[in-house]
Amino acid sequence: MNNKLIPLSREFFARDTNIVSQELLGKVLYFQGKTAIITETESYIGQDDPACHAARGRTKRTDIMFGPAGFSYVYLIYGMYYCLNFVTETDGFPAATLIRGAYIISTKDLYTADTSKVGSQISGETARRILIREHRQIPKFDVPNLEVSKVDGPGKLCKYLGINISHNKIDLINNNEFFVSDINLKLPYSTTTRIGITKGIDKLWRYVVTNPIDLTKISF
């Protein structure tokens, strides 16, 4: 783990889902040596939300959504894409934030530019060493070896990072390999209706960063 990144507390996630979704923008998602800045989220809240997986009640699949907060909820869609969510709210109330997009921060040696070639990424241990070396030794205003790859869509995000169903129900709080951290990066965002759904389409529960990320403001 990059020792400059500190996992968010469970209390951060155990709040109103829309507040969590908004405040996750600009936060760092750290996954097995890979670093991403969250730029797009959506809220899914309770059994009264027809687009929420828990709308039909508590099942084996949705059990994780009922708490506690601060766990991952990963599921498969269309038989081929994984989606990453973070469980929110209080125990017993099913809700989660879907991570729809991010900027992947990497060195040129870390990732292939083609996100379909996930298998060509180097090992997580090597990635961690490179990330730690780069961020410790290169001033934040001089990062010639860093690349920022914008990833739109929850399926692409999981594919690029290597997240799959084996990463479902993971505690993000006491974890050195999979967590979210605050780097004090505040980003402007817009609020829209959710996309890619057929129910609950009127709710303004999607949050999208509106401006490109300025690398000079990133320090971790």
Beta strands, then each sheet from edge to edge (+ up, - down):
strand 1: 28-31
strand 2: 34-45
strand 3: 72-77
strand 4: 81-87
strand 5: 95-107
strand 6: 146-152
strand 7: 178-181
strand 8: 189-192
strand 9: 206-209
sheet 1: 3+ 4- 5+ 2- 1+ 7-
sheet 2: 3+ 4- 5+ 2- 9+ 8-
sheet 3: 3+ 4- 5+ 6-
end
